[in-house]
Amino acid sequence: MSEIRDYIWLLPFIGSILTAISIFTPAAVYNAGLNPVFRYMDGFYIVFRPMSGPSFGFINVPILLIVGIICTILIITCTISLFISSLTHRKKDTPKAWIVLGIFFIGGTIYYIAGTEVGYLMYGLIHHDTALSFWEYHVPSFAAIAPFITGGLSILAFIIGKSTRKEEVEIKPISKEAPPVSEPVSQPIPIEDAQAVKFCPACGEKIPHAAAQFCPSCGYDLKKKE
């Protein structure tokens, strides 16, 4: 698991690189016959005309321009933040910023797609043309797709990092004062002397104690050597 954690940062790092490249690529393409129109997220567009050469400028729809600039600033800010965060959290715990930035990437792109459609529709209503639909005539390009990929990679990296985090091992300090050890109580074990007198040699009475010196019956000296 620790080996996987060492390379998790590559997911948001790759995502930030993809989004950084997408900033310089079109977000939508309009194939108008021989004159394709490439529209960037910030409202800038390029029209390629084979006969007269390319022309460029900014879209003349204020709502689309405002929506595009807001989304462009948001994505650029998130891209820089994710790039720095991925490099500073190599072989470290995954930060919560990754999942937040992932949501911003996905949410910002959805805002651009929906805002462009609504803005274009409002522009058509103002000019009495209700048939205007931006995404009916335009095809999403790399700039409108890369933030989704980056957001997904960022959120995925956060989930993998949290699911493979190292288990904290609680080490309890060893107490300097050792618990008192109860000493076993030695029980006196009666040791029977092999030479102890069992019966009185004089009267034949049984001697109750091996350490007795005299016979309790006749008083014979048991320690007397014959």
KERO-88368 format. One line per field, with one value per residue: residue number from 0; x, y, z of N, C-alpha, C, O in turn. Coordinates in nm, 3 decimals, m for minus. Layout:
BEGIN
nr = (NUM,...) $
n_east = (X,...) $
n_north = (Y,...) $
n_up = (Z,...) $
ca_east = (X,...) $
ca_north = (Y,...) $
ca_up = (Z,...) $
c_east = (X,...) $
c_north = (Y,...) $
c_up = (Z,...) $
o_east = (X,...) $
o_north = (Y,...) $
o_up = (Z,...) $
***
This chain:
BEGIN
nr = (0,1,2,3,4,5,6,7,8,9,10,11,12,13,14,15,16,17,18,19,20,21,22,23,24,25,26,27,28,29,30,31,32,33,34,35,36,37,38,39,40,41,42,43,44,45,46,47,48,49,50,51,52,53,54,55,56,57,58,59,60,61,62,63,64,65,66,67,68,69,70,71,72,73,74,75,76,77,78,79,80,81,82,83,84,85,86,87,88,89,90,91,92,93,94,95,96,97,98,99,100,101,102,103,104,105,106,107,108,109,110,111,112,113,114,115,116,117,118,119,120,121,122,123,124,125,126,127,128,129,130,131,132,133,134,135,136,137,138,139,140,141,142,143,144,145,146,147,148,149,150,151,152,153,154,155,156,157,158,159,160,161,162,163,164,165,166,167,168,169,170,171,172,173,174,175,176,177,178,179,180,181,182,183,184,185,186,187,188,189,190,191,192,193,194,195,196,197,198,199,200,201,202,203,204,205,206,207,208,209,210,211,212,213,214,215,216,217,218,219,220,221,222,223,224,225) $
n_east = (0.081,0.198,0.364,0.183,0.079,0.293,0.286,0.048,0.022,0.075,m0.159,m0.329,m0.130,m0.085,m0.342,m0.349,m0.162,m0.288,m0.513,m0.385,m0.281,m0.518,m0.619,m0.514,m0.635,m0.921,m1.259,m1.493,m1.609,m1.716,m1.838,m1.861,m1.909,m1.664,m1.538,m1.431,m1.500,m1.327,m1.381,m1.276,m1.264,m1.261,m1.396,m1.264,m1.216,m1.138,m1.151,m1.109,m1.042,m1.001,m0.963,m0.937,m0.781,m0.713,m0.927,m0.983,m1.104,m1.312,m1.607,m1.922,m2.126,m2.230,m2.308,m2.211,m1.944,m1.889,m1.952,m1.764,m1.516,m1.524,m1.527,m1.284,m1.095,m1.147,m1.075,m0.805,m0.699,m0.758,m0.606,m0.339,m0.328,m0.375,m0.156,0.064,m0.007,0.000,0.272,0.380,0.280,0.388,0.438,0.302,0.021,m0.294,m0.432,m0.731,m0.784,m0.764,m1.000,m1.176,m1.081,m1.121,m1.400,m1.449,m1.333,m1.498,m1.752,m1.713,m1.677,m1.922,m2.079,m1.986,m2.068,m2.350,m2.404,m2.322,m2.504,m2.750,m2.699,m2.663,m2.916,m3.068,m2.961,m3.060,m3.334,m3.347,m3.283,m3.492,m3.480,m3.550,m3.449,m3.185,m2.921,m2.648,m2.490,m2.607,m2.505,m2.238,m1.948,m1.821,m1.488,m1.137,m1.080,m1.317,m1.342,m1.112,m1.107,m1.303,m1.177,m0.952,m1.073,m1.191,m0.960,m0.837,m1.026,m1.033,m0.770,m0.774,m0.960,m0.833,m0.601,m0.702,m0.813,m0.598,m0.436,m0.182,m0.197,m0.227,m0.010,m0.040,0.177,0.241,0.396,0.651,0.619,0.820,0.813,0.797,0.544,0.474,0.614,0.476,0.608,0.650,0.509,0.692,0.631,0.675,0.839,0.810,1.080,1.173,1.380,1.614,1.732,1.573,1.403,1.141,0.997,1.005,1.293,1.295,1.039,0.880,0.692,0.524,0.687,0.582,0.702,0.976,1.188,1.194,1.345,1.314,1.130,0.782,0.641,0.791,1.007,1.256,1.583,1.609,1.819,2.029,2.311,2.362) $
n_north = (m0.120,0.120,0.172,0.239,0.475,0.642,0.723,0.845,1.117,1.167,1.150,1.391,1.563,1.499,1.559,1.839,1.922,1.848,2.019,2.265,2.264,2.258,2.512,2.663,2.567,2.520,2.541,2.481,2.383,2.496,2.377,2.530,2.460,2.519,2.693,2.662,2.736,2.811,2.822,2.963,2.922,3.164,3.337,3.415,3.371,3.193,3.202,3.006,3.072,2.950,3.094,3.375,3.378,3.337,3.475,3.653,3.722,3.850,3.707,3.855,3.848,3.953,3.810,3.550,3.609,3.703,3.477,3.296,3.418,3.417,3.140,3.069,3.204,3.075,2.807,2.836,2.925,2.706,2.513,2.597,2.582,2.307,2.197,2.289,2.181,1.905,1.859,1.933,1.747,1.499,1.161,1.198,1.247,1.260,1.571,1.754,1.945,1.845,1.706,1.917,2.090,1.922,1.914,2.179,2.195,2.022,2.134,2.399,2.361,2.250,2.470,2.644,2.512,2.497,2.767,2.889,2.784,2.880,3.156,3.197,3.133,3.335,3.552,3.500,3.530,3.799,3.906,3.818,3.557,3.254,3.011,2.979,2.788,2.702,2.461,2.299,2.350,2.357,2.164,2.007,2.069,2.005,2.177,2.187,1.935,1.839,1.957,1.799,1.549,1.611,1.687,1.442,1.280,1.410,1.383,1.104,1.048,1.152,0.978,0.727,0.781,0.818,0.570,0.400,0.479,0.481,0.267,0.381,0.301,0.237,0.287,0.188,0.336,0.185,0.120,0.254,0.167,m0.143,m0.386,m0.519,m0.829,m1.113,m1.313,m1.656,m1.840,m2.035,m2.355,m2.553,m2.848,m3.157,m3.344,m3.662,m3.834,m4.073,m4.227,m4.202,m4.298,m4.518,m4.688,m4.758,m4.907,m5.032,m5.071,m5.100,m4.914,m4.688,m4.416,m4.088,m3.853,m3.785,m3.643,m3.681,m3.730,m3.900,m4.188,m4.165,m4.345,m4.530,m4.380,m4.424,m4.349,m4.232,m4.146,m4.278,m4.465,m4.794) $
n_up = (0.000,0.068,m0.148,m0.348,m0.247,m0.279,m0.540,m0.592,m0.620,m0.883,m1.030,m0.988,m1.077,m1.349,m1.438,m1.395,m1.583,m1.822,m1.816,m1.819,m2.077,m2.219,m2.189,m2.389,m2.609,m2.829,m2.698,m2.818,m3.140,m3.450,m3.736,m4.014,m4.296,m4.532,m4.372,m4.081,m3.736,m3.450,m3.117,m2.818,m2.459,m2.322,m2.484,m2.710,m3.061,m3.366,m3.712,m3.987,m4.310,m4.621,m4.858,m4.803,m4.578,m4.221,m3.965,m3.662,m3.327,m3.060,m2.926,m2.992,m2.810,m2.512,m2.277,m2.317,m2.327,m2.070,m1.914,m2.017,m1.953,m1.672,m1.620,m1.736,m1.574,m1.331,m1.390,m1.459,m1.214,m1.047,m1.179,m1.140,m0.860,m0.816,m0.947,m0.793,m0.545,m0.596,m0.632,m0.388,m0.215,m0.246,m0.165,0.070,0.294,0.132,0.049,0.145,m0.034,m0.290,m0.355,m0.339,m0.538,m0.754,m0.765,m0.829,m1.085,m1.238,m1.183,m1.273,m1.548,m1.621,m1.562,m1.758,m1.995,m1.960,m1.908,m2.144,m2.327,m2.223,m2.228,m2.501,m2.590,m2.468,m2.598,m2.851,m2.806,m2.748,m2.993,m3.137,m3.235,m3.180,m3.240,m3.191,m3.072,m2.892,m2.848,m3.027,m3.269,m3.226,m3.147,m2.862,m2.762,m2.679,m2.461,m2.323,m2.232,m2.102,m1.833,m1.704,m1.700,m1.546,m1.304,m1.233,m1.201,m0.987,m0.777,m0.767,m0.688,m0.430,m0.305,m0.332,m0.185,0.075,0.126,0.132,0.333,0.583,0.860,1.184,1.435,1.761,2.014,2.328,2.602,2.794,3.131,3.385,3.643,3.745,3.787,4.110,4.189,4.303,4.548,4.562,4.824,5.028,5.114,5.395,5.348,5.457,5.541,5.543,5.751,5.667,5.853,6.069,6.366,6.365,6.527,6.873,6.997,7.237,7.359,7.140,7.067,6.849,6.709,6.699,6.593,6.392,6.484,6.751,7.069,7.282,7.369,7.379,7.525,7.689,7.754,7.648,7.538,7.231,7.075,7.155,7.101,7.024) $
ca_east = (0.000,0.283,0.414,0.077,0.068,0.406,0.263,m0.086,0.031,0.085,m0.292,m0.360,m0.025,m0.117,m0.463,m0.317,m0.093,m0.390,m0.594,m0.300,m0.275,m0.651,m0.645,m0.471,m0.705,m1.063,m1.358,m1.602,m1.577,m1.834,m1.800,m1.943,m1.864,m1.520,m1.486,m1.454,m1.482,m1.275,m1.415,m1.208,m1.352,m1.265,m1.470,m1.183,m1.247,m1.058,m1.221,m1.014,m1.097,m0.895,m0.941,m0.893,m0.695,m0.785,m0.966,m1.004,m1.161,m1.389,m1.748,m1.995,m2.238,m2.175,m2.333,m2.116,m1.811,m1.876,m1.948,m1.637,m1.404,m1.533,m1.485,m1.141,m1.021,m1.164,m0.997,m0.662,m0.666,m0.759,m0.495,m0.216,m0.336,m0.360,m0.018,0.150,m0.044,0.045,0.417,0.414,0.225,0.442,0.465,0.239,m0.122,m0.367,m0.504,m0.872,m0.791,m0.777,m1.141,m1.240,m1.042,m1.188,m1.539,m1.445,m1.307,m1.619,m1.859,m1.684,m1.701,m2.067,m2.128,m1.955,m2.153,m2.488,m2.412,m2.311,m2.630,m2.852,m2.665,m2.689,m3.061,m3.113,m2.920,m3.155,m3.463,m3.336,m3.281,m3.610,m3.443,m3.559,m3.390,m3.042,m2.875,m2.503,m2.437,m2.667,m2.420,m2.097,m1.902,m1.724,m1.350,m1.052,m1.088,m1.440,m1.337,m0.999,m1.138,m1.374,m1.076,m0.871,m1.154,m1.203,m0.831,m0.813,m1.114,m0.988,m0.648,m0.813,m1.025,m0.730,m0.513,m0.767,m0.840,m0.472,m0.351,m0.114,m0.261,m0.149,0.020,m0.030,0.281,0.227,0.526,0.673,0.627,0.946,0.786,0.745,0.447,0.535,0.604,0.448,0.699,0.578,0.528,0.749,0.569,0.773,0.823,0.868,1.183,1.180,1.517,1.622,1.777,1.483,1.348,0.998,0.943,1.097,1.360,1.280,0.902,0.812,0.589,0.546,0.735,0.504,0.786,1.108,1.290,1.180,1.466,1.277,1.006,0.676,0.577,0.878,1.112,1.385,1.662,1.612,1.945,2.131,2.372,2.389) $
ca_north = (0.000,0.239,0.201,0.307,0.610,0.722,0.767,0.900,1.258,1.177,1.167,1.534,1.630,1.479,1.637,1.982,1.943,1.842,2.140,2.377,2.259,2.286,2.657,2.719,2.497,2.559,2.472,2.439,2.397,2.509,2.344,2.606,2.429,2.531,2.795,2.618,2.838,2.756,2.913,2.937,2.940,3.305,3.416,3.437,3.276,3.198,3.151,2.975,3.087,2.911,3.192,3.506,3.364,3.331,3.597,3.622,3.829,3.804,3.692,3.980,3.821,3.987,3.706,3.442,3.661,3.707,3.338,3.236,3.476,3.366,2.999,3.063,3.244,2.969,2.688,2.869,2.929,2.568,2.440,2.636,2.528,2.162,2.168,2.311,2.086,1.770,1.852,1.949,1.637,1.370,1.068,1.248,1.225,1.336,1.684,1.771,2.041,1.773,1.680,2.048,2.137,1.835,1.960,2.308,2.169,1.968,2.232,2.513,2.323,2.240,2.608,2.701,2.450,2.541,2.913,2.923,2.751,2.975,3.288,3.201,3.134,3.469,3.639,3.478,3.589,3.945,3.937,3.755,3.434,3.152,2.885,2.977,2.693,2.698,2.327,2.228,2.376,2.346,2.036,2.031,2.038,1.959,2.267,2.159,1.796,1.819,1.980,1.683,1.447,1.657,1.676,1.301,1.232,1.471,1.317,0.966,1.047,1.172,0.856,0.623,0.818,0.795,0.427,0.328,0.547,0.391,0.252,0.434,0.200,0.299,0.225,0.227,0.342,0.087,0.186,0.232,0.094,m0.276,m0.431,m0.607,m0.972,m1.185,m1.424,m1.776,m1.877,m2.169,m2.441,m2.649,m2.985,m3.249,m3.435,m3.780,m3.882,m4.216,m4.298,m4.172,m4.416,m4.526,m4.759,m4.762,m5.037,m5.093,m5.118,m5.121,m4.813,m4.604,m4.281,m3.997,m3.751,m3.836,m3.568,m3.708,m3.783,m4.004,m4.260,m4.112,m4.451,m4.582,m4.283,m4.471,m4.250,m4.276,m4.107,m4.362,m4.559,m4.925) $
ca_up = (0.000,0.076,m0.281,m0.422,m0.194,m0.328,m0.678,m0.607,m0.660,m1.029,m1.089,m1.002,m1.154,m1.491,m1.464,m1.405,m1.711,m1.928,m1.813,m1.862,m2.224,m2.274,m2.186,m2.517,m2.717,m2.837,m2.616,m2.907,m3.282,m3.536,m3.874,m4.109,m4.432,m4.552,m4.280,m3.942,m3.633,m3.325,m3.008,m2.692,m2.343,m2.281,m2.582,m2.829,m3.168,m3.489,m3.830,m4.094,m4.446,m4.714,m4.964,m4.753,m4.460,m4.092,m3.894,m3.520,m3.246,m2.944,m2.955,m2.967,m2.719,m2.379,m2.177,m2.340,m2.295,m1.923,m1.866,m2.058,m1.877,m1.535,m1.619,m1.767,m1.454,m1.233,m1.429,m1.448,m1.071,m0.997,m1.240,m1.069,m0.724,m0.821,m0.987,m0.676,m0.440,m0.632,m0.613,m0.247,m0.136,m0.288,m0.055,0.191,0.298,0.032,0.110,0.109,m0.146,m0.417,m0.385,m0.360,m0.672,m0.851,m0.778,m0.901,m1.227,m1.300,m1.173,m1.359,m1.688,m1.638,m1.564,m1.890,m2.097,m1.940,m1.922,m2.286,m2.392,m2.177,m2.279,m2.646,m2.606,m2.431,m2.708,m2.960,m2.770,m2.760,m3.136,m3.196,m3.304,m3.076,m3.286,m3.161,m2.972,m2.907,m2.859,m3.140,m3.385,m3.187,m3.091,m2.754,m2.795,m2.569,m2.346,m2.249,m2.189,m2.011,m1.690,m1.649,m1.674,m1.433,m1.183,m1.198,m1.150,m0.856,m0.680,m0.756,m0.607,m0.290,m0.256,m0.318,m0.075,0.204,0.145,0.149,0.430,0.675,0.989,1.294,1.536,1.893,2.095,2.466,2.670,2.899,3.261,3.455,3.765,3.714,3.887,4.211,4.162,4.427,4.569,4.607,4.964,5.038,5.212,5.451,5.298,5.556,5.489,5.631,5.766,5.638,5.973,6.180,6.433,6.347,6.642,6.987,7.003,7.370,7.381,7.013,7.046,6.729,6.739,6.612,6.530,6.360,6.558,6.895,7.132,7.377,7.342,7.463,7.605,7.793,7.783,7.600,7.465,7.091,7.016,7.216,7.008,7.088) $
c_east = (0.085,0.339,0.310,0.068,0.179,0.382,0.124,m0.081,0.039,m0.052,m0.331,m0.255,m0.052,m0.242,m0.436,m0.245,m0.194,m0.473,m0.514,m0.290,m0.409,m0.684,m0.611,m0.534,m0.852,m1.151,m1.474,m1.561,m1.707,m1.790,m1.896,m1.893,m1.713,m1.457,m1.512,m1.421,m1.438,m1.299,m1.344,m1.300,m1.365,m1.337,m1.392,m1.217,m1.155,m1.140,m1.118,m1.087,m0.987,m0.862,m0.882,m0.803,m0.775,m0.819,m0.998,m1.059,m1.231,m1.536,m1.824,m2.121,m2.189,m2.194,m2.234,m1.975,m1.788,m1.865,m1.813,m1.519,m1.405,m1.482,m1.335,m1.057,m1.028,m1.076,m0.848,m0.618,m0.659,m0.643,m0.363,m0.215,m0.314,m0.217,0.077,0.121,0.004,0.195,0.456,0.360,0.269,0.480,0.411,0.090,m0.192,m0.446,m0.649,m0.888,m0.809,m0.923,m1.216,m1.208,m1.108,m1.332,m1.545,m1.421,m1.434,m1.733,m1.839,m1.711,m1.850,m2.130,m2.102,m2.049,m2.298,m2.503,m2.403,m2.442,m2.741,m2.826,m2.693,m2.838,m3.119,m3.077,m3.017,m3.290,m3.459,m3.342,m3.392,m3.574,m3.438,m3.495,m3.242,m3.013,m2.726,m2.453,m2.508,m2.581,m2.272,m2.069,m1.802,m1.585,m1.270,m1.064,m1.213,m1.442,m1.228,m1.032,m1.217,m1.274,m0.992,m0.948,m1.170,m1.075,m0.803,m0.898,m1.072,m0.862,m0.679,m0.873,m0.923,m0.639,m0.572,m0.791,m0.714,m0.381,m0.297,m0.188,m0.168,m0.134,0.042,0.070,0.269,0.363,0.534,0.692,0.759,0.926,0.721,0.648,0.514,0.508,0.584,0.538,0.620,0.612,0.576,0.683,0.673,0.741,0.888,0.963,1.200,1.323,1.520,1.660,1.687,1.422,1.199,0.929,1.049,1.162,1.341,1.142,0.825,0.701,0.625,0.584,0.661,0.590,0.925,1.216,1.282,1.306,1.436,1.145,0.898,0.611,0.666,0.991,1.248,1.453,1.680,1.744,2.062,2.183,2.406,2.530) $
c_north = (0.126,0.275,0.275,0.452,0.701,0.779,0.826,1.043,1.274,1.199,1.315,1.610,1.619,1.560,1.785,2.014,1.942,1.970,2.262,2.380,2.300,2.435,2.721,2.647,2.539,2.477,2.421,2.467,2.399,2.488,2.411,2.581,2.432,2.631,2.753,2.731,2.767,2.859,2.870,2.972,3.086,3.396,3.446,3.330,3.299,3.134,3.129,2.981,3.057,3.019,3.322,3.497,3.367,3.470,3.559,3.744,3.770,3.802,3.818,3.958,3.844,3.876,3.591,3.484,3.660,3.566,3.274,3.289,3.425,3.222,2.985,3.098,3.135,2.849,2.716,2.868,2.788,2.487,2.471,2.576,2.377,2.123,2.181,2.208,1.945,1.754,1.859,1.837,1.502,1.288,1.120,1.215,1.314,1.449,1.690,1.867,1.969,1.747,1.811,2.101,2.052,1.877,2.091,2.288,2.121,2.069,2.352,2.482,2.308,2.379,2.673,2.645,2.498,2.691,2.958,2.896,2.851,3.115,3.302,3.206,3.272,3.569,3.623,3.537,3.740,3.986,3.865,3.634,3.322,3.020,2.874,2.879,2.672,2.556,2.242,2.241,2.359,2.209,2.065,1.986,2.010,2.047,2.245,2.016,1.773,1.850,1.867,1.573,1.484,1.647,1.532,1.243,1.286,1.404,1.172,0.955,1.066,1.046,0.745,0.653,0.790,0.647,0.347,0.394,0.449,0.386,0.303,0.327,0.271,0.220,0.277,0.229,0.240,0.160,0.152,0.150,m0.040,m0.317,m0.527,m0.754,m1.044,m1.307,m1.545,m1.809,m2.020,m2.246,m2.539,m2.790,m3.078,m3.346,m3.549,m3.832,m4.033,m4.296,m4.272,m4.301,m4.414,m4.593,m4.763,m4.901,m5.109,m5.153,m5.142,m5.020,m4.728,m4.464,m4.183,m3.895,m3.808,m3.765,m3.591,m3.771,m3.899,m4.066,m4.208,m4.219,m4.495,m4.488,m4.325,m4.361,m4.299,m4.240,m4.189,m4.460,m4.687,m4.970) $
c_up = (0.000,m0.061,m0.364,m0.377,m0.247,m0.467,m0.699,m0.659,m0.812,m1.094,m1.098,m1.081,m1.304,m1.528,m1.479,m1.536,m1.826,m1.932,m1.856,m2.014,m2.284,m2.275,m2.320,m2.636,m2.719,m2.743,m2.701,m3.051,m3.361,m3.680,m3.971,m4.251,m4.443,m4.457,m4.134,m3.844,m3.504,m3.214,m2.880,m2.575,m2.303,m2.379,m2.709,m2.934,m3.286,m3.600,m3.940,m4.228,m4.546,m4.817,m4.911,m4.630,m4.331,m4.041,m3.751,m3.449,m3.125,m2.981,m2.913,m2.883,m2.577,m2.276,m2.193,m2.304,m2.144,m1.866,m1.898,m1.978,m1.733,m1.527,m1.648,m1.645,m1.348,m1.264,m1.420,m1.302,m1.013,m1.053,m1.169,m0.928,m0.722,m0.858,m0.868,m0.567,m0.470,m0.610,m0.466,m0.159,m0.191,m0.166,0.077,0.187,0.197,0.098,0.065,m0.009,m0.279,m0.452,m0.408,m0.500,m0.780,m0.874,m0.854,m1.050,m1.297,m1.298,m1.262,m1.505,m1.716,m1.645,m1.700,m1.996,m2.084,m1.960,m2.066,m2.359,m2.354,m2.231,m2.428,m2.673,m2.573,m2.540,m2.826,m2.931,m2.785,m2.907,m3.212,m3.283,m3.201,m3.116,m3.253,m3.049,m2.993,m2.934,m2.963,m3.265,m3.355,m3.127,m2.981,m2.793,m2.667,m2.445,m2.263,m2.197,m2.084,m1.864,m1.626,m1.612,m1.552,m1.302,m1.137,m1.142,m1.010,m0.748,m0.659,m0.670,m0.459,m0.230,m0.235,m0.200,0.061,0.230,0.168,0.250,0.532,0.808,1.098,1.401,1.667,1.976,2.236,2.533,2.782,3.031,3.328,3.581,3.729,3.823,3.985,4.180,4.295,4.438,4.618,4.752,4.971,5.150,5.265,5.406,5.399,5.492,5.588,5.633,5.746,5.762,6.093,6.236,6.419,6.469,6.752,6.994,7.138,7.388,7.254,6.984,6.923,6.770,6.646,6.539,6.507,6.438,6.709,6.951,7.229,7.335,7.433,7.554,7.722,7.830,7.738,7.520,7.322,7.022,7.068,7.113,7.083,7.052) $
o_east = (0.049,0.361,0.344,0.050,0.160,0.450,0.085,m0.170,0.013,m0.060,m0.365,m0.286,m0.044,m0.249,m0.493,m0.265,m0.186,m0.500,m0.567,m0.290,m0.414,m0.767,m0.671,m0.492,m0.902,m1.123,m1.545,m1.488,m1.796,m1.716,m2.000,m1.840,m1.642,m1.336,m1.605,m1.329,m1.505,m1.243,m1.352,m1.399,m1.470,m1.340,m1.449,m1.243,m1.101,m1.192,m1.048,m1.180,m0.889,m0.748,m0.787,m0.754,m0.895,m0.750,m1.036,m1.061,m1.210,m1.584,m1.792,m2.213,m2.112,m2.104,m2.179,m1.895,m1.681,m1.781,m1.755,m1.431,m1.300,m1.405,m1.269,m0.959,m0.929,m1.010,m0.771,m0.511,m0.567,m0.587,m0.285,m0.112,m0.242,m0.165,0.161,0.213,0.046,0.241,0.554,0.392,0.196,0.547,0.465,0.040,m0.153,m0.520,m0.684,m0.992,m0.864,m0.963,m1.309,m1.296,m1.146,m1.381,m1.635,m1.482,m1.471,m1.801,m1.934,m1.761,m1.898,m2.222,m2.186,m2.102,m2.362,m2.600,m2.469,m2.486,m2.814,m2.918,m2.740,m2.883,m3.209,m3.154,m3.051,m3.356,m3.556,m3.399,m3.387,m3.631,m3.333,m3.489,m3.179,m3.073,m2.683,m2.381,m2.472,m2.583,m2.189,m2.155,m1.707,m1.567,m1.329,m1.058,m1.216,m1.534,m1.248,m0.989,m1.201,m1.286,m0.966,m0.893,m1.163,m1.079,m0.751,m0.847,m1.075,m0.850,m0.617,m0.842,m0.925,m0.602,m0.503,m0.790,m0.722,m0.261,m0.360,m0.235,m0.049,m0.231,0.133,0.050,0.285,0.438,0.437,0.774,0.803,1.013,0.605,0.668,0.599,0.396,0.667,0.542,0.535,0.728,0.509,0.681,0.749,0.630,1.009,0.929,1.237,1.379,1.439,1.627,1.718,1.395,1.135,0.818,1.169,1.091,1.367,1.128,0.715,0.624,0.742,0.520,0.676,0.551,0.982,1.325,1.355,1.367,1.521,1.061,0.917,0.537,0.622,1.063,1.348,1.388,1.756,1.778,2.177,2.105,2.469,2.573) $
o_north = (0.227,0.392,0.364,0.542,0.822,0.873,0.853,1.086,1.383,1.260,1.362,1.711,1.718,1.620,1.849,2.121,2.025,2.023,2.351,2.488,2.368,2.479,2.821,2.666,2.590,2.361,2.329,2.562,2.316,2.568,2.355,2.671,2.359,2.653,2.804,2.810,2.676,2.969,2.754,3.043,3.127,3.517,3.498,3.215,3.408,3.024,3.222,2.905,3.131,3.033,3.375,3.600,3.397,3.568,3.445,3.854,3.653,3.887,3.880,4.041,3.763,3.851,3.541,3.404,3.622,3.538,3.205,3.212,3.393,3.187,2.900,3.030,3.104,2.795,2.628,2.815,2.755,2.402,2.380,2.525,2.326,2.025,2.093,2.155,1.873,1.646,1.798,1.831,1.403,1.338,1.091,1.160,1.429,1.424,1.638,1.869,2.028,1.764,1.815,2.150,2.103,1.877,2.112,2.356,2.173,2.089,2.403,2.567,2.348,2.404,2.747,2.719,2.534,2.737,3.054,2.976,2.899,3.185,3.406,3.274,3.320,3.661,3.720,3.590,3.801,4.090,3.853,3.613,3.297,2.927,2.772,2.887,2.630,2.533,2.126,2.156,2.349,2.147,2.140,1.878,1.993,1.995,2.280,1.978,1.698,1.774,1.840,1.511,1.401,1.602,1.503,1.167,1.214,1.373,1.122,0.863,1.003,1.009,0.677,0.563,0.745,0.603,0.234,0.368,0.347,0.488,0.273,0.270,0.353,0.102,0.397,0.133,0.214,0.251,0.037,0.072,m0.046,m0.285,m0.607,m0.794,m1.035,m1.392,m1.534,m1.806,m2.114,m2.203,m2.600,m2.842,m3.074,m3.420,m3.528,m3.869,m4.108,m4.413,m4.313,m4.397,m4.316,m4.557,m4.772,m5.001,m5.228,m5.269,m5.197,m5.037,m4.700,m4.402,m4.194,m3.853,m3.873,m3.821,m3.529,m3.857,m3.984,m4.001,m4.206,m4.187,m4.498,m4.512,m4.269,m4.289,m4.392,m4.301,m4.171,m4.528,m4.686,m5.077) $
o_up = (m0.061,m0.090,m0.442,m0.459,m0.259,m0.508,m0.813,m0.733,m0.863,m1.200,m1.207,m1.144,m1.376,m1.635,m1.567,m1.593,m1.916,m2.040,m1.922,m2.074,m2.386,m2.354,m2.359,m2.750,m2.618,m2.713,m2.661,m3.080,m3.340,m3.738,m4.005,m4.317,m4.373,m4.461,m4.072,m3.865,m3.457,m3.218,m2.840,m2.591,m2.255,m2.361,m2.805,m2.900,m3.306,m3.584,m3.981,m4.254,m4.555,m4.859,m4.969,m4.583,m4.334,m4.068,m3.722,m3.503,m3.091,m3.057,m2.812,m2.885,m2.526,m2.195,m2.095,m2.255,m2.097,m1.781,m1.813,m1.940,m1.678,m1.438,m1.590,m1.616,m1.282,m1.176,m1.379,m1.270,m0.939,m0.984,m1.140,m0.883,m0.636,m0.806,m0.844,m0.505,m0.380,m0.573,m0.425,m0.040,m0.184,m0.075,0.184,0.088,0.177,0.193,m0.041,m0.075,m0.372,m0.567,m0.489,m0.570,m0.885,m0.987,m0.935,m1.132,m1.402,m1.398,m1.322,m1.579,m1.822,m1.723,m1.751,m2.078,m2.183,m2.020,m2.106,m2.443,m2.440,m2.273,m2.474,m2.766,m2.643,m2.569,m2.893,m3.021,m2.831,m2.940,m3.335,m3.390,m3.142,m3.036,m3.282,m2.942,m3.100,m3.031,m2.985,m3.353,m3.446,m3.064,m3.002,m2.850,m2.560,m2.333,m2.145,m2.124,m1.988,m1.777,m1.507,m1.506,m1.466,m1.201,m1.018,m1.046,m0.925,m0.640,m0.547,m0.590,m0.373,m0.117,m0.132,m0.125,0.152,0.345,0.218,0.252,0.562,0.860,1.103,1.450,1.682,2.005,2.260,2.521,2.853,3.041,3.328,3.621,3.689,3.940,3.946,4.148,4.386,4.349,4.707,4.794,4.926,5.266,5.190,5.424,5.421,5.399,5.704,5.530,5.801,5.776,6.205,6.164,6.458,6.507,6.725,6.996,7.151,7.427,7.257,6.889,6.898,6.856,6.525,6.429,6.594,6.458,6.785,6.886,7.254,7.273,7.555,7.646,7.838,7.927,7.783,7.444,7.295,6.920,7.028,7.046,7.189,7.095) $
***
